Amino acid sequence: MPAAVPTMSVPKKRSITIRGHRTSVSIEDEFWACFREIACADEKSINLLATEIDASRDLSVNLASSIRLYVLSRFMNGTTKEPIHVRKS
């Protein structure tokens, strides 16, 4: 029997500051929580981590998508612990 697909929240606007400029990204709660956990584990502010992702992204990819892909790559590469809210029972 295939695993059930978890219900994801709708994207919400999140305010961040990149290089001194306020901006917002629309990201689901689940990705935002993981992003915050990664920033905390790396001892970085959310704004600093977002700035680093922004500086390294392909400009054809929007910032929200870049953050999601960054979170996904960190978990796929095992460079961060799996957060409680996505652990398998």
N, C-alpha and C positions, 0 to 999 in steps of 0.2 A: 504494500500500500504506500503510495507516494506521501512524502511529508507535506503537511499543511503549510500553505504560504501565509506567513504572518501578515496581519493587517498593518499597513503603514499609515502614519498620520499624514495630513496634508501639509505642504510646505508652509512655513511661517516666516515672515520677515524678521531678520536679526540684524541689529545695528552693530557695525564694527568700524574701527578706524584703521585706515591703511595709509601709511606715510603722512599722517596728520590730517587726512581727509575722511570725513564721515561718509559711510556708504552703507548699503544694506544688501543682504543676500537672503534668498528664500530657500530654506532648508527644512526638511522634516525633523521632528523632535528626536527621532532615533539617531540620525546622522549628527545632529547638533550635540547630543549627549556624548557620543563617541568622540567627536572633535574636541569637546571640552576635556574629556578624559585623557586624550593624547596630549593636549597642551599641558595639562597638569603633570602627567608622567614625564614630559620633557622639560618641566619647570620653565614653561614659557607662558606668556599671556596669550589669550585667544587672538588679540590684535596682532601680536608678533608672529604667531604661526600663520595667520591669514595673510600677513604681509609677505612672508617667505613663500607661501604657495602662490600668491599673486605674482611675485617676481619671477617665479620659475615656470609659470603656465604658458601654454600656447595661447596667444591672444584670440584665436578662433574658438576657444573653449571658455565659456563664461565662468566667473569665479565660483558660483554655487556648485556647478558641476565639477570644477577642479577640486573643491573641498571634499565633495563626496568621493571622488576617485582617490584622493589622498587618504581618506579614512579607510576606504576599501583596501587600498594597497598596503597600508600599515597592518591591517588584520590578516590579509592574505600572506604577507611576508613574515608574520609572526613577530613583528617588532614591537608589539604592544600586547598586553593581556586582553583576553576577551572580556568585555564588560558584562556585568551581571544581567542586564536586561536582554542580552542576545544569547546567553548560554543555553545549551540544550539541557532539558530536564533529565 
